[in-house]
Amino acid sequence: MKMKRTLLTALNLAFVLTFGGLAQAKSADPLPSWNDGKAKQSIIEFVAKVTKKGSSDFVPPAERIAVFDNDGTLWSEKPMYFQLFFAIDRVKALAPQHPEWKTKEPFASLLKGDVKGVLAGGTKSVGEIVMASHAGMTTDEFELIVKDWIATAKHPATKRLYTEMVYQPMLELLAYLRANDFKTFIVSGGGIEFMRPWTEKVYGIPPEQVVGSSIKTKLGMKNGKPVIVRLPELNFIDDKEGKPIGINSHIGRRPIAAFGNSDGDLQMLQYTAAGDSPRFMLYVHHTDAEREWAYDRKSSIGQLDKGLDEARAKGWTIVDMKQDWQVIYPHEKR
Amino acid sequence: MKMKRTLLTALNLAFVLTFGGLAQAKSADPLPSWNDGKAKQSIIEFVAKVTKKGSSDFVPPAERIAVFDNDGTLWSEKPMYFQLFFAIDRVKALAPQHPEWKTKEPFASLLKGDVKGVLAGGTKSVGEIVMASHAGMTTDEFELIVKDWIATAKHPATKRLYTEMVYQPMLELLAYLRANDFKTFIVSGGGIEFMRPWTEKVYGIPPEQVVGSSIKTKLGMKNGKPVIVRLPELNFIDDKEGKPIGINSHIGRRPIAAFGNSDGDLQMLQYTAAGDSPRFMLYVHHTDAEREWAYDRKSSIGQLDKGLDEARAKGWTIVDMKQDWQVIYPHEKR
C-alpha cells in the first residue's frame, strides 16, 4: 500500500515535470505590469546575461547584490515623504503629554495644522519633529508604534494605506530578481527602523537587508531585561554620498544593480556603475500626473536633475512611469 | 520513449524518497567532531525544538538568527588577537615608506621586534599601530591586502595559516544551523573589513552577515571612479555593550541563538536571552592547554569571568573544549 501510493505520487510528479514545465514557461511573464519596451527589455537582458553559466558575464549568486531606494522608487513620496506624515501623527498623539508644545515652535504650528509652517522652518524644525517622534523609547516599542501606524494611517490624497501605494511593477521586479538568486536590499534616506517593521511583509525584504538613516542608540535595561534605547541624536544620513558608505558598512560588496529615482540616489548608481563586471542602473522617472505624480528637475522632494542628465549620457535605464508601467499600484491590477 | 524514460526517473525518485531517506538519517551525525555529552545534546535539542512545525516553540526561518563571536569562538586568539599580527606585519611592510618610524614610538619598538613594549603602551599605542596599518587606502585596496596576508601569513607557534586555526566543531555547528534554515552572522570586536574578505570561504558567512568594529570612511574618487576611502578615525567598537547595538544596527532583529567565549560577549548573550521565544546561549570555555590554550578568568585576552558565573547560574551551555571536542582544528580530523 505504501509503495503503491508512493508510485502514484511519483507518476504525478513525472507528469508535472513533463508537461507542467512547458505550460509554465510559455505563459509566465515575470514582469506582467511592465509594458513591452526598452526598460523592460533591458532588465530581462541584464538578468539573462549575469545568470548564464559559462558566459564571461556570469556573476555568482553570492555577488548578485541589488540595491533599491525606497521613497519614490518602491513607493510614492508625494506630497511629502510618508515618514513625515508618521512624525506628524506621532507628535499629535504625544501632544497631551507635552502641554509646553502648545506655545513652542515648531510644535505649536504643527498642532495648529500648519505643516507648511513647520517645513518652512527647514532642517532644524523638521529635525525637532523627527527627534520628538522617533527617540525616547526602546527599539521594541518603536517597532510596535510603526507597525500600528502603518496598518492604519491613510494617505491624505488617495485615502489608501501607505503600503498600498507601493509600485506593483517594482514588486514584480524584486520577486524576479530574487527568483534569479539576487539578494535585494533597500538603501534609503528614510529611517532604518521606520522601514524594517513592514518591509518584509510588503517587499519581501527582511530587516537585515534594510539600510537607512539612523539615530544613535544605547544599551539600557527595562524590567530587568536588556533593551536598546533610541536617543535624540543623529547617527547616520543614508543619502547622496551616504548611500555608498551605508552600502559598504552593511553589505560590504559593491552592488551589481541599483535602482533609484532622485539625485539623492546618484552616488549609489555611480558607485554601482564603477564595478568591473556587468552592472545595471535604473532611474524611475515620475511622468504620470494622472495615475501618480509628475515631477523631476524642480521638485523639492525627489528632485531628479543631475541624475537624469547622467542617466541619459551613460545609457542607464530610465523608466517612464506613464509609458512603461501598465499599472502603478497593486489595486489597479485586473 | 520519452514517457518511458520519465517514468523510470520517477520510479528512481520514488525509491530514493522511500529508502534513501532512512539510510541517510541513520548515518549522518551533523556534529561529528562533538563528543556525546550535554553540550552537543543541548544544541541538537534546541534546533529540533525551534524547527518542529506546529510546536509552540516553532520559530519561522526568517527569525532564526544566530550570532557568533569570532576571536576565541570560531578561531583561536592566542597569544594575541590574530588581527594584531596583521597590523604588525603591515607596519613592517610599510616601514620603508616611513623612515620617521625608526625613531617614533610605538613604531620604533615594533620594528625592533619589541611587541611587548608596544602592547605596554596600551590603547593609545595599539590604536596608532592599527590606524597606520588599517587606514589611508580604499576599501578595495584593503580587501586585497587582507586577502594576501590571510593566504600567506603563519601563526608564530603552530606555523599554520590563521584560517587553519578555526575550530572544526564550530564549522560543523555553522553548517548544521544553516541546514536548519538559520541565518548565521559574525558579531565580533574584530574589524569588519578585516573579516569580510575571507569569512565566506572559511565559515560560509558572506560579507553582509559580518558585523564588527569599524573606522570611518568617506566617498572619494580614484582614476575617475567612486571609491570608499578608509580614514584613521574610530567609528564603532563592536564589543561588550556595542554588540547588541551592532546587532540592532545590522540585523534589526533579536537573535535566537548566540555563541561567544569571553566577557566581551556577555551583553550579546544577555540580549539574546531576553527574547520571548526559546533562546540558546553558548560559551566556548578554553580548557585544553595541550591541543589549544587553557584560560579564563585571568586572561588579558579573551577573559571569561563574569560570563562564566552567569552561564552557570542561568544554565547556558558551556563547551569544555577538552571534553566536548573530539578535534579542535580541521587538520586533526581523521
Interface residues (C-beta under 8 A of the other chain):
Chain A: K2 M3 T6 L7 T9 A10 L11 L13 A14 L17 T18 A62 I65 T139 K183 F185 I192 E193 R196 E200 P206 P207 E208 Q209 V210 S214 T217 K218 L219 K225 P226 V227 I228 E241 P244 I245 N248 S249 H250 I251 G252 R253 Q267 Q270 Y271 A274
Chain B: K2 M3 T6 L7 T9 A10 L11 L13 A14 L17 T18 A62 I65 T139 K183 F185 I192 E193 R196 E200 P206 P207 E208 Q209 V210 S214 T217 K218 L219 K225 P226 V227 I228 E241 P244 I245 N248 S249 H250 I251 G252 R253 Q267 Q270 Y271 A274
